Amino acid sequence: MASPKMKIRIGDLMVQNNVISEQQLMNALAKQKETRQKLGRTLVSLGYVEEQQFLEFLAQQLSVPLVELSHYNFKQQDVLRLSETHARRFRSIVLKENPDHFLVGMSDPLDIFAFDELQRLLPKTIELAVVAESQLLQTLDIMYRRTNDIDSLAGQLSDDIVEDSFDLSRLTATDETDAPVVRLLKSLFEDAVQVGASDIHIEPDEHVLRIRQRVDGVLHEHVMKETRIAAVLVLRLKLMAEMNISEKRLPQDGRFNITVKNHNVDVRISTLPIQHGESVVMRLLDQSAGLINLDKAGLPPKMLLKLRKIIREPHGLLLVTGPTGSGKTTTLYGALNELNDASKKIITVEDPVEYRLPRINQVQVHTQIGLTFSKILRSCLRQDPDILLVGEIRDLETADIAMRAAMTGHLVLSTLHTNDAISSAMRLVDIGIEGYLAGTALRGILAQRLVRRICENCKEPYFPKVQEQVWLDIKGEEFDLPIADLKHGEGCTYCNNTGYKGRIGIFELLEINDEMADALRRNDNAAFARAAKKSEGYQPLVVSALALASKGITSLDEVFRVTEQMDESVFMEDDTIESTPPGHHLELE
């Protein structure tokens, strides 16, 4: 079609076809005057029609196809025939370039101004298709990545650097927003926020510069040949974080805050001297996303009740364990958010402080001036707290103070880097905590991991291989867990062809009972493990992962990826567990 049928009055047609009533149309038109939204969006927001129903009716009346973007096979060179600015402004996307025309998807094909502008911008005639606006905006975020801008700006910045120039501060100290290094960093952060990256890695190598983003726990790499720009990027980032720009031989840490695409992002930066320069890792914390509460953390209902019971106790120690990036801090903040009221004095000791919470006294560890976990904890106990959060138990001194605080009328929350709940209690004894302290103070241990969710747009049934089915049968019988309806992701545009989109937690909660406490007092690791495994309601992490797989939320591959490292230790026979020799202490990382 060369032009849409602009004389159409979609509201009247919907009334004529009994899609909506005359009164509903009048209500929608009145609401439209207030909100200035399109009629279709107004009808959907009022609940008179479903979005899909409206789109199907519109496509039928205009005699154009309705395209499901989530399953469309895009070619990026076709999409990029229209700039991102115009695509977002006119709510449109080039779906396909044919020899004599472009197939263009529009969320509002009745917008004659947008149609005329698109016809002017594109060198061929336009054929229209109807697309859902929600899907369109999501697709634009995926298709208009900043990788081309990053490459272009990196080349421009490299050209600005003279081989024998040592005055890099001239290129980085400027506040001009059009400076190449500023625009390059802006594109880096925009691209990271756009794809939901949690970390950005800048790694100079001998012949290339690697920029990697961690999305859903997995790194994605972008390689550039402009190795000379690495020093400029690092220098600018150090200036932003108020770090020592002259020190390149020692690791440094810092932080700064930026606003990217209406997201208030707190950036924690760490530098490390490596062979070909300085490696930079930036953790991105989206402050505008808000804190997650325990209801949305993903804990099973029975486990959530037990956890709430533990955090409501007046004193004792709750440990949340797992490797780096497993969501421990998020869970603890969710617990604090629930406990935070005017009747309680809450103090946190963190390195670093990740989220700012009202009414809570948050203290940043600063080891360079001697402000360590243990020193802060001693001072905190003189501040009359009800609840203490210790960011991480790293050494014997911190652990000892936390234990004694938990025994003297304080609720203490902390994290520990261990594989599972059972080994966490043993680790406390290993680092030198007396058994009677651990047995008396410890109330519960929550172990957790994050597994990737299967992408909803490309989710398909999965039929396990023979060896996988044997393993599933063994686990299903062992834990009385029916395992069926397995799924996996084929890979699509929305998930960057990974088959996964987003993450969800798996959990293992150990509520310390008298038998376990008694075993800790005796430093009897084997007895503790036996008591833990037979305690009421205890289920290892692998069961939580399999429960999600059986509901089609995560894949069997994710179950193996997350649980394979600790599966052996969790299910070892009791007689293989040996107590740690007296006096032998393990170092915590």
LOVEX-850147 format. One line per 4 residues: number of its first residue (from 1); for each residue x, y, z of C-alpha. Coordinates in steps of 0.001 Angstrom, whole numbers, plus 524288, in hexadecimal, padded with zeros to 5 digits. Layout:
residues N
NUM = X/Y/Z | ...
END
This chain:
residues 589
1 = 80000/80000/80000 | 8051A/80D8D/7FCF0 | 7FD65/81489/80767 | 7F514/81063/812FC
5 = 7E67A/812B4/812C5 | 7E6A9/81F09/81AC2 | 7D81C/8220B/81A04 | 7D506/8165A/8226C
9 = 7CEC1/8190A/82FBF | 7D311/80D3F/83732 | 7CA52/80FE8/842E6 | 7BE01/8105F/83AA6
13 = 7C1EC/803FF/8338E | 7C3FC/7FCE5/84073 | 7B65C/800EB/844BB | 7B08C/7FC7C/837BC
17 = 7B729/7EF47/83917 | 7B2A3/7EDCE/8474C | 7C095/7EDB1/84C69 | 7BD2C/7F8A3/855F4
21 = 7B083/7FF90/85968 | 7ACCE/80D97/8561E | 7ADDA/8112E/8647A | 7BB63/80B36/8658C
25 = 7BFBC/8132D/859CA | 7BA8E/81FA4/8600C | 7C19B/81C79/86CC5 | 7CE33/819BE/86569
29 = 7CD5A/8267A/85DA7 | 7CB21/82E26/86A3B | 7D6BE/8275C/87097 | 7DED9/829DB/86474
33 = 7DCEA/83894/865F1 | 7E2D8/837BA/8738F | 7EE55/82EC7/870A0 | 7F0C5/8328F/8625B
37 = 7F3C0/82450/85F93 | 7F026/81D1A/85322 | 7E265/81795/85303 | 7E727/80998/85245
41 = 7EFD3/80AFD/85E3E | 7E4AE/811AE/86586 | 7DB3C/80693/86261 | 7E538/7FCA1/86713
45 = 7E84B/8041C/8739E | 7D9C1/8050B/876C2 | 7D878/7F66B/874EF | 7CE85/7F741/869EE
49 = 7D6F2/7EF24/8609C | 7E33C/7E6FF/86163 | 7EF28/7EC75/85A58 | 7EFEE/7E09E/85166
53 = 7E17C/7E1AD/84E29 | 7E2E9/7F009/84A9C | 7EEE8/7ED86/8421F | 7E831/7E270/83ADB
57 = 7DC4F/7EB00/83834 | 7E4E4/7F63D/83393 | 7ECC0/7ED73/82A76 | 7E04C/7E7B2/824E6
61 = 7DA4C/7F504/82222 | 7E6AE/7FA30/81BC7 | 7E91A/7ED8E/8144E | 7F70D/7ECD0/81947
65 = 7FE0E/7E1B7/82059 | 7FF52/7E0F2/82F14 | 80D70/7DD6A/83256 | 81167/7D6CC/83F0F
69 = 81E99/7DD1F/84178 | 822A9/7D35E/84BE4 | 82366/7C8B0/8419C | 827C2/7D0D0/835F7
73 = 834D2/7CDAD/82F97 | 83B47/7DB10/82E8A | 846D4/7DEFC/8262D | 84E05/7E9FC/82CE2
77 = 85222/7F063/8201B | 843B6/7F1ED/81CA7 | 84006/7F773/829FF | 84B35/80141/8297E
81 = 8460B/80749/81CD5 | 83E4A/80FB9/82652 | 8459E/816F8/8310C | 8427C/813F8/83F36
85 = 83DE3/821EC/84174 | 833AA/82100/836B9 | 82FD7/81315/83A4D | 82CC6/81725/84846
89 = 82678/823F6/8445F | 81D2E/81DCD/83A90 | 81BA1/810E1/841F8 | 81FDA/8091E/8361B
93 = 829BB/7FF0C/83195 | 82E72/7FA8B/8242D | 82AFF/7EC1D/823AF | 83002/7E8D0/81625
97 = 835CE/7EF34/80A23 | 8302F/7E9FB/7FD6C | 834B3/7EDA3/7EFAB | 82A01/7F7DC/7EDE4
101 = 82542/7FB1F/7FBAA | 827B6/7FAA9/80A5A | 81EF8/7F30E/81397 | 81DAC/7FC06/81F58
105 = 81720/7F87C/82C2B | 80FDF/80371/83330 | 808FA/80339/8403B | 7FF94/80DB0/83AFB
109 = 7FE0B/80C3B/82C44 | 7F36C/816CD/82C82 | 7FD86/82141/82FAB | 7FE1C/82834/82275
113 = 808EF/8318A/826C2 | 811BE/82631/82AC1 | 80E9F/81EF8/81E14 | 81225/82AC9/815A6
117 = 81EE1/82CF7/81D0C | 822AB/81EA5/81BBD | 81FB3/81F1A/80D39 | 82889/82AF7/80C17
121 = 83396/824BC/813E0 | 833AB/8179A/80CF3 | 837D1/816D1/7FE9A | 82D33/80D28/7FA90
125 = 81E8C/80C97/7FC0E | 81916/80752/808D1 | 81044/7FBCF/80B8E | 80ABC/7FC1D/81947
129 = 8091B/7F1C7/823AF | 80300/7F302/8312D | 80B80/7F010/83D1C | 80918/7F0B8/84BCB
133 = 80F40/7FCE2/851D5 | 8143A/7F589/85DCA | 81B21/7EB97/8551A | 82010/7F66D/84C32
137 = 826C6/7FDFF/8571E | 82D0D/7F1A4/85C3E | 831C1/7EE0B/84E9A | 83780/7FB9A/84C55
141 = 83F88/7FA30/858D1 | 8451A/7ED79/85397 | 8475E/7F11A/84562 | 84D24/7FEA5/8475E
145 = 858CC/7FA60/84F78 | 863CE/8041A/851AB | 86E69/7FB38/84C1B | 86FB5/802D0/83F64
149 = 87050/80FB7/846CA | 87A7A/809FE/84FF5 | 882F6/80577/84491 | 881A9/81294/83DAB
153 = 884C0/81A8D/849BF | 8900E/8119B/84D48 | 895F9/813FD/83FD6 | 893F5/822A2/84119
157 = 89A28/822BE/84EA0 | 8A598/81A90/849E1 | 8A811/82450/83EEB | 8A880/82F47/848FD
161 = 8B361/82886/85089 | 8C0DD/82B49/84B26 | 8CA68/8200A/84C85 | 8D434/8280B/85453
165 = 8CA1C/82F8B/85C3F | 8CB06/82DCF/86ADE | 8C19E/838B0/86EBB | 8B598/8301F/86F32
169 = 8AF36/838E3/87958 | 8ACED/842D2/86E99 | 8A3FA/83921/867EF | 89CD6/83506/87434
173 = 89BFF/8407B/87D76 | 892FC/8486A/874CD | 884C7/849B4/878D8 | 8801B/84B4B/86AE9
177 = 87562/8416B/86851 | 87988/83FF8/85A17 | 88755/83B51/85D7C | 8898B/82E06/856F9
181 = 88CD7/82730/863C2 | 8807E/82C81/86A2D | 877F0/8281D/85EE7 | 87E96/81ACB/85EA6
185 = 87C0E/818A1/86D2E | 86E24/81D8E/86B8B | 86BE6/8137F/860D3 | 87212/808CF/86933
189 = 8691B/80B90/874A1 | 85D01/80D47/86C1A | 85F7F/80047/8656F | 86196/7F987/8728F
193 = 85501/7FEFB/87858 | 84DAB/7FBBF/86BDA | 85128/7ED3D/86C98 | 85019/7EC7C/87B6E
197 = 85E98/7EA11/87E05 | 862E4/7E910/88C36 | 8716D/7EB3C/8897A | 87A30/7F17E/87F35
201 = 88814/7EC41/87D7E | 8928F/7F426/8764F | 89E58/7EB74/873BA | 8AA07/7F00E/86B99
205 = 8B167/7E535/864B4 | 8BDB0/7E5B7/85C67 | 8B6D9/7E7EC/84F66 | 8A885/7EA39/852E1
209 = 89FEB/7F0BE/85D02 | 89540/7E805/8626E | 888B2/7EDDD/867C9 | 88017/7E3B2/86E25
213 = 872A0/7E4B1/87449 | 86CE6/7DB1E/87E03 | 85EB0/7D8BA/87A7E | 856E1/7CEE5/8828E
217 = 8638F/7CA36/8889F | 86A76/7C75C/87BB1 | 874E0/7CFE6/8754A | 87315/7D4D5/86747
221 = 87F36/7D9E1/8606A | 88183/7E51E/856F8 | 88F3F/7E63A/8515A | 89568/7F2B6/84C18
225 = 8A2AD/7F4EC/845AF | 8A4A3/80285/84B6D | 8AD3A/7FE5A/856DB | 8B278/80C23/8591E
229 = 8A566/8112C/85E09 | 8A5C7/8083D/869F5 | 8AE64/81196/871B3 | 8A574/81D05/86E65
233 = 89947/8158F/872A5 | 89F82/8116C/87F6E | 8A456/81F35/88229 | 896F8/82527/87FD8
237 = 89054/81B00/8885D | 89A1C/81D6C/89344 | 89721/82BEC/892A0 | 88895/8291B/89380
241 = 88AD6/8205E/89F5E | 8945E/82A0F/8A5AF | 89F29/81FE7/8A5B9 | 8ADD2/82259/8A501
245 = 8B083/8241A/89673 | 8BF49/823A5/89841 | 8BF15/8163F/89EC8 | 8BF54/80B59/894B6
249 = 8C709/80110/89C2A | 8BD30/7FE17/8A6F7 | 8AEE0/7F9D4/8A6B4 | 8A4FB/8045F/8A9E9
253 = 89682/804D4/8AD15 | 88CBE/80FCD/8AB8C | 87EDD/8132C/8A7F0 | 876DC/81D83/8A0F2
257 = 868C5/81FE5/89D38 | 8636E/82235/88F9E | 85623/82390/88927 | 8543D/81B19/87D17
261 = 8475B/81A79/875B7 | 83FD1/81F68/8819D | 84682/81520/88A1E | 84E0C/819CD/89600
265 = 859B3/81097/895C4 | 863BB/80F2F/8A09A | 870A2/80A82/89ADA | 87A9E/8034A/8A33B
269 = 887C4/80314/89C68 | 893B2/7FAAA/89EE5 | 8A0BC/7FBD1/897CB | 8AB5D/7F17A/8975F
273 = 8B8F9/7F2C4/89146 | 8BAEF/7E83F/886E3 | 8C553/7E585/87CB6 | 8C04F/7EEF2/87251
277 = 8BA91/7F9D1/87AA8 | 8AFB0/7FA32/884AA | 8A3D1/7F162/884E0 | 89745/7F847/888F2
281 = 88AEA/7F1D5/88E10 | 87ED7/7FA01/890AE | 8732D/7F4B1/89831 | 866A1/7FBA2/8943C
285 = 85C4C/7FD3F/89ED5 | 84F7E/802BF/899D9 | 84ABF/80B10/8A52E | 83E3B/80EC8/89DF0
289 = 839DD/8008A/89D6B | 836C3/800C6/8ABF8 | 83918/7F63F/8B602 | 83399/7E8C5/8B43E
293 = 82B1F/7E3F5/8BF63 | 82B44/7D613/8C487 | 81E3C/7D2E8/8BE0C | 8248F/7D50F/8B0BE
297 = 8318D/7CE9C/8B3CF | 82CB1/7C18E/8AE9B | 82CF8/7B98C/8BB2C | 82311/7AE66/8BBFF
301 = 817B3/7B209/8C51A | 81B4F/7A881/8D011 | 82987/7ACBD/8CFBD | 8257B/7BB0C/8CFEB
305 = 81D64/7B8BD/8DC3D | 82918/7B26A/8E2F3 | 8321E/7BD7D/8DED8 | 828A0/7C7AE/8E3F4
309 = 827E2/7C05F/8F0CD | 836CB/7C0D9/8F201 | 83819/7CF6B/8EEF9 | 82D43/7D2A3/8F8B4
313 = 834C4/7CC7E/903EF | 83A52/7D671/90D90 | 84836/7D132/90CD5 | 850A5/7C768/90597
317 = 8585D/7C65C/8F907 | 852F7/7C42D/8EB4C | 85CD9/7C0FD/8E0B3 | 85A21/7C26D/8D22A
321 = 8642E/7BAEB/8CA53 | 86862/7B900/8BC5C | 872D5/7BD41/8B2A0 | 874B7/7CB31/8ADDC
325 = 86935/7CF9E/8A598 | 85F54/7C60B/8AB3B | 85639/7D09C/8B097 | 859E4/7CFA3/8BF04
329 = 85A0C/7DE56/8C158 | 84D16/7E004/8BA54 | 846B4/7D5F2/8C33C | 84C44/7DC68/8CF69
333 = 847A1/7E9D0/8CAFF | 83A31/7E3DF/8C8CD | 83A46/7DEF3/8D6CB | 83EC1/7EC3C/8DBEF
337 = 8344B/7F301/8D3F8 | 82A33/7EA79/8DAB3 | 82FD7/7ECB4/8E853 | 831DD/7FB5B/8E6A3
341 = 8289A/802FD/8EF52 | 82979/80DF8/8F933 | 82A2C/804AC/904CC | 83731/7FE6F/900C6
345 = 844F6/803B5/90005 | 84BA1/7FD73/8F448 | 85A07/7FF13/8F108 | 86103/7F92C/8E54E
349 = 86FA2/7F741/8E33A | 8724D/7F5C5/8D4B4 | 87D54/7F5C1/8CADE | 87849/7FCB7/8C324
353 = 86AD8/80236/8C67A | 862C8/7FDDA/8BAC5 | 85537/80391/8BD02 | 85148/80F2A/8C553
357 = 8466E/80C2A/8CEE3 | 83EA5/81623/8D6B1 | 83F4B/81590/8E5A0 | 84A8A/80BC3/8E528
361 = 8583B/80FAC/8E979 | 86154/80A86/8DEE7 | 87005/80A89/8E12F | 87A1F/808F6/8D664
365 = 88645/800E0/8D942 | 892DC/8084F/8D681 | 89E83/7FF85/8D8F2 | 8A874/809B3/8D481
369 = 8A5CE/811A6/8E0BF | 8A3CA/805E8/8E984 | 894F2/80618/8E8F8 | 8932E/7F75E/8E81C
373 = 88753/7EEA9/8EA14 | 88B96/7EAFA/8F7C5 | 88EA3/7F8ED/8FC0A | 881AB/7FE18/8F6F4
377 = 87A5B/7F2D4/8FD57 | 88000/7F602/90AA6 | 87B93/80415/9093A | 86E37/7FFF3/9042B
381 = 86B98/7F822/9107A | 86CD9/804BE/91846 | 8625F/80B15/90FA0 | 85742/8033E/915D8
385 = 85348/7FBB0/9098B | 84852/7F1B9/9088F | 84CB1/7EC32/8FB76 | 85A46/7EB80/8F576
389 = 85D9C/7E83D/8E773 | 86BAA/7E424/8E530 | 86E8F/7E494/8D698 | 87760/7D8AC/8D727
393 = 87DFF/7D047/8E15F | 88BF8/7CFF4/8DC66 | 89457/7CCBF/8E834 | 8943A/7C727/8F5E8
397 = 8938F/7D45E/8FCB3 | 88781/7D8D1/8F530 | 880FC/7CB95/8F6DF | 8839F/7CB8A/90581
401 = 87DEE/7D925/907A5 | 871FC/7D5DA/8FF50 | 86FCC/7C94F/90703 | 870D6/7D008/91428
405 = 867B6/7DAE9/90F96 | 85DCA/7D08F/90B88 | 85EB9/7CAAB/91933 | 85CC1/7D78F/9203E
409 = 84F7B/7DBB7/91B5C | 8521D/7DFD1/90D3E | 84D14/7DA3B/90089 | 858D5/7D904/8F77A
413 = 857D1/7D6D8/8E8BC | 863DF/7D3B5/8E0C0 | 8694C/7CCAD/8D4D2 | 87353/7C206/8D310
417 = 879C6/7BCB2/8C6C0 | 8769B/7AE2B/8C741 | 87048/7A45D/8BE22 | 86483/7A026/8C623
421 = 85DD4/7A198/8D340 | 863E4/795AB/8D9AE | 871E8/79974/8D6A7 | 86F68/7A76A/8DB7A
425 = 86DED/7A35E/8E9A4 | 87A19/79AF1/8E885 | 88189/7A672/8E29E | 87EEF/7AEAE/8EEAA
429 = 8856F/7A43E/8F6FA | 89077/7A306/8ED0B | 8941A/7B173/8EE06 | 89578/7B03D/8FCA4
433 = 8880F/7B2F0/90296 | 8860E/7AAFB/90EEF | 87BB0/7A081/90D37 | 873B6/7A550/918C5
437 = 872F1/7B2F8/912A5 | 86E83/7ADC9/90577 | 864B1/7A482/90B83 | 85EDE/7AF00/9143F
441 = 85E88/7BAA2/90AF8 | 85B11/7B495/8FDCE | 84C7B/7B4B8/8FA84 | 84C16/7B1D0/8EC0C
445 = 853E7/7B0CF/8DF71 | 84E6A/7B44A/8D218 | 85677/7AFAF/8C667 | 852E9/7B4EE/8B910
449 = 85698/7B59C/8AABF | 8512F/7BC77/89ED3 | 84CE8/7B47A/8930A | 84924/7BA03/885E2
453 = 83AE1/7BA4B/881D8 | 83723/7B44F/874D9 | 83340/7BED4/86B1D | 82469/7BEF9/86A16
457 = 824D0/7C263/85BAA | 82C88/7B67B/85729 | 82906/7AC90/861B5 | 82726/79ECD/85C60
461 = 82570/79115/86225 | 8320B/78A12/86588 | 833DE/77B63/8655B | 83F48/77723/86DF5
465 = 849F5/76E0E/8692D | 84B08/76058/86E8B | 85562/76381/878C4 | 84E12/76FDA/87CB3
469 = 84188/76822/87E70 | 8486E/75E33/88711 | 84D7D/76938/88FBB | 83FEB/76F69/89022
473 = 839B4/76276/893F7 | 84368/760C0/89F1B | 8414A/76E7D/8A450 | 832A9/76E0B/8A266
477 = 831AA/76172/8AA46 | 83B4D/7661B/8B4AA | 833DB/7729F/8B777 | 82619/76E60/8B36D
481 = 82609/778DA/8A8F3 | 81E61/7765F/89C64 | 82684/77BE3/8913F | 81F33/77E88/88499
485 = 81C30/7894E/87AE2 | 82A7F/78CC1/87897 | 82D2D/79850/86FA7 | 8389B/79F2D/8693B
489 = 83A9F/7AB6E/86119 | 83D88/7AA84/85296 | 84332/7B843/8521E | 83CDF/7C44E/84C36
493 = 83EDD/7D2E4/84A5A | 8396A/7D620/857D3 | 84355/7CDC0/85F18 | 84EEF/7D08B/85612
497 = 84DF4/7C270/85151 | 851B9/7BD1F/85EBC | 844A4/7B6D4/861F8 | 8446F/7BDD6/86F25
501 = 83EDA/7CAB0/873FE | 8401C/7CED1/8823B | 84392/7C6FF/88E54 | 83CC3/7C10A/89A18
505 = 841CD/7BC23/8A71F | 842CE/7AE43/8AC34 | 843B0/7AC9F/8BADF | 8474D/7A343/8C5C4
509 = 8433F/7A6F2/8D39F | 848B0/7A03B/8DF97 | 841BD/7A398/8EC41 | 84ACA/79FFF/8F776
513 = 8444F/79699/90110 | 84918/79131/90E1D | 84F76/78547/90806 | 85758/78D79/8FE66
517 = 85B12/79754/908EB | 85FC1/78C56/911AF | 8681E/786C5/906A3 | 86E51/7942B/90487
521 = 8718A/79557/912E7 | 878A2/7884A/9120D | 87F7C/78C58/90549 | 879A8/7800C/8FF30
525 = 87828/78356/8F0B7 | 87323/775E6/8ECDF | 86872/77634/8F73E | 864B9/783FC/8F301
529 = 86373/77FCD/8E4C8 | 85B03/77406/8E888 | 85238/77C62/8F116 | 850F7/786C2/8E66C
533 = 84D1C/77D19/8DBCF | 84274/776DF/8E3FB | 83D37/783C0/8E974 | 82F1E/78728/8E65F
537 = 82D22/78DA7/8D93D | 83B79/78DF6/8D556 | 83DC7/78D26/8C6B8 | 84AE1/78F3B/8BFE9
541 = 84CDD/79946/8B538 | 84BB9/78F28/8AA7C | 83D99/78C7B/8AE70 | 83A33/79AEE/8AD6D
545 = 84083/79B55/89FEC | 8396C/78F08/89B59 | 82C75/79478/8A02E | 82E55/7A04C/8974D
549 = 8326F/7979C/88BED | 82653/78F1E/88D99 | 81DF4/79B73/88C6E | 824D8/79F91/87FE1
553 = 82AE3/7AB9D/88658 | 83913/7A79C/884B7 | 83FE7/79D48/87C9B | 84641/7907E/88031
557 = 85333/79612/87B4E | 85214/7A0E7/8856E | 84F5A/796E8/89017 | 85BE2/78FC2/88C78
561 = 863AC/79C6E/88AF2 | 86006/7A1C8/89849 | 85F72/79554/8A058 | 86A02/78CA0/89A86
565 = 874DB/7927F/8A2BB | 86E3C/78FF0/8AFB2 | 865FD/7841F/8AC27 | 87081/77AA3/8B053
569 = 872A5/78100/8BD82 | 86432/78250/8C05F | 86124/77419/8BDCC | 86D71/76DA8/8C2FE
573 = 86B86/7629F/8CC93 | 86BF2/766C4/8DAC7 | 877B2/75E32/8DDEB | 88004/76576/8D3DD
577 = 87EC7/77252/8DB46 | 88AB0/77485/8E399 | 88C58/77E84/8EE33 | 8969E/788F2/8EC35
581 = 8A2DE/785F9/8F424 | 8A3BE/78E2B/9009B | 8AAD4/79AF6/8FEB7 | 8A978/79A9C/8EFE2
585 = 8A2D1/7A71F/8EB4B | 89E98/7AA62/8DD6D | 8A07A/7B7DF/8D7D5 | 89433/7BE92/8D2E8
589 = 8952A/7C5B8/8C61C
END
